[in-house]
Structure formats: structure tokens, C-alpha cells
Amino acid sequence: MSWEVDYENADSIALAHEDGFVLFAKRGRDQGDHTNWTLELTDTDDGTELVSETHRISNEQHLWSVIEKYTDLYPA
């Protein structure tokens, strides 16, 4: 059981898990050499939003390392 990229472009990424979880990463405002990205994790079985946090991201590698922290924690 794993996460799979469902959608990806320069402004958003959606990952889906077969156990009923969806993780969205949405690009926000640029702040100098960082960009704000909001990550939202939802349990699609009951619609519960488990996480909604904004992170200052420096590059694509940094973004994916933050995403991996959530995909490693869920589903628990």
C-alpha cells in the first residue's frame, strides 16, 4: 500500500492512497528565495481534514522531503 501521484503541475500536487487518504500541496506566495506551500491531508472515508499546514519551501527537493514526512506518517 502506497501513495501515488494523482496530479502534478507547477502550482499543485495531489497524492492518493488506496486506504482513502488524499494529500494536496498547493503553491502560495513567493517570499524571496522561498515559496509558501500549503499541505492538506484528508481522510476521504469521512472527510476529516487531518493536516493543514503551510511551509516555506526553498526548492523542489525540499518540497518532496516535506511531502514525504506526511506520507510516512499516514496512514498510521
Rosetta blueprint (number, residue, H / E / L):
1 M L
2 S L
3 W E
4 E E
5 V E
6 D E
7 Y E
8 E E
9 N L
10 A L
11 D L
12 S E
13 I E
14 A E
15 L E
16 A E
17 H E
18 E L
19 D L
20 G L
21 F E
22 V E
23 L E
24 F E
25 A E
26 K E
27 R E
28 G E
29 R E
30 D E
31 Q E
32 G L
33 D L
34 H E
35 T E
36 N E
37 W E
38 T E
39 L E
40 E E
41 L E
42 T E
43 D E
44 T L
45 D L
46 D L
47 G L
48 T E
49 E E
50 L E
51 V E
52 S E
53 E E
54 T E
55 H E
56 R E
57 I E
58 S L
59 N L
60 E H
61 Q H
62 H H
63 L H
64 W H
65 S H
66 V H
67 I H
68 E H
69 K H
70 Y H
71 T H
72 D H
73 L H
74 Y L
75 P L
76 A L
